Amino acid sequence: MPKNNDVFQQRVKGGYPEDKLFSAILEKPADYKLFSEREGLVWTKNLIDEEVLCIPRDRDLVHEIVTQAHETLGHFGEQKMADYIRCWYWWPGIMKDTRVFCRS
């Protein structure tokens, strides 16, 4: 979804050290079986068993993803937008973040 993938991936990597969950995963990946690491990026699987990129709790990154999803989908509601985002990304609180965005 983001326009410049290299810059976006660098922003994601840069956010991991500040994120409690993802910094712990990167420190001891063997302790977190639902996640994997490749080239400094953390991945997990979505409900249809496809790998998706894990996004750190960075307000700007989350807002960018949710905004782009909204621009793509339009006004189909928070559930549809969260489902769309989950095709590529995962972060704790994804549903709450889409709900807040849709209600604003």
Number of C-alpha atoms within 10 A of each C-alpha: 14 13 8 8 10 10 11 14 16 12 16 21 19 15 17 23 15 13 15 11 16 24 16 14 20 19 11 10 16 11 11 13 9 11 19 19 14 7 6 14 18 24 20 18 19 16 9 8 8 12 19 19 22 23 25 25 19 15 9 10 17 18 14 13 17 22 17 16 19 22 10 12 13 11 11 10 15 19 13 15 23 21 16 16 21 21 16 16 22 21 18 12 10 18 17 12 17 26 16 10 15 17 8 6
